[in-house]
Amino acid sequence: MTRRPGFPARLSNVPAAQPARGAAPGATATAARSAPSGLGLDSQAVRARMVQKLAEGGISNARVLAAVNAVERHRFVDSALVNQAYEDTSLPIGLGQTISKPSVVARMIELLLAAPGAAGGRLGRVLEIGTGCGYQAAVLSQVASEVYSIERLRGLHERARENLRTFRLPNVHLLFGDGMAGFAKGAPYAGIIAAAGGEAVPATWTDQLAEGGRIVAPMVMANRQQALVIVEKEAGRLKQTILETVHFVPLKSGIA
């Protein structure tokens, strides 16, 4: 196994953000600053109702449900949208991107945790393609030992840095770079999760996947619709499973 890099890391000579600091890995992802209470804001009861609906909708992994319950989703959306933060809906975050539905985030993380290599129901090192506003990275931090999250849009990378700063999650490392290239210096990964869908899962991701690991990503099918896909690596061989139809932004290369 290669030695994990120090931070800040660099991708293709592009500086990346430093990891958040100040709390133990797996700490509850609650912002340190005080916040108002109420619908769509800092209300544990509102989050609990959202989690209950996720469970009723088929999410059964207790660790995933606890992780979603631990993260204040309203911290990651615009102030004008906070009253929708705990609804099961995607919301705009700028630059043509969205924060995924809580049910989709929970579903994809639950699939990661079902991988053969997820010993004891907890993941090791995870690579996230598409940081967005940082919400999914925060949820992943609750179930993985380390999270490396790559964002190709500088504006969103900076927004995620700001959003996550107050959560003080030292096991989350934010990188600015081309997600299609993955991040070889952090490999191998127990899981890779993508928030954008392409024509195929890039070979760089499968190369960086550990034995017994799993990729969960949307992929464009022959009918031009996207479907959720699982790719597993077992004895050096790849096994692909196609699941339900989903809708994500297109997977793109390069930085902007």
Secondary structure, DSSP 8 states (H G I E B T S, - for coil): ------SS-EETTEE------SS-TT-----SS----STTSS-HHHHHHHHHHHHHTT---HHHHHHHHHS-GGGGS-GGGGGGTTSSS-EEEETTEEE--HHHHHHHHHHHHTSTT-GGG-EEEEEEE--TTSHHHHHHTTTEEEEEEEES-HHHHHHHHHHHHTT--TTEEEEES-GGG--GGG-SEEEEEESEEBSS--HHHHHHEEEEEEEEEEEE-TTS-EEEEEEEEETTEEEEEEEEEE--EE---S--
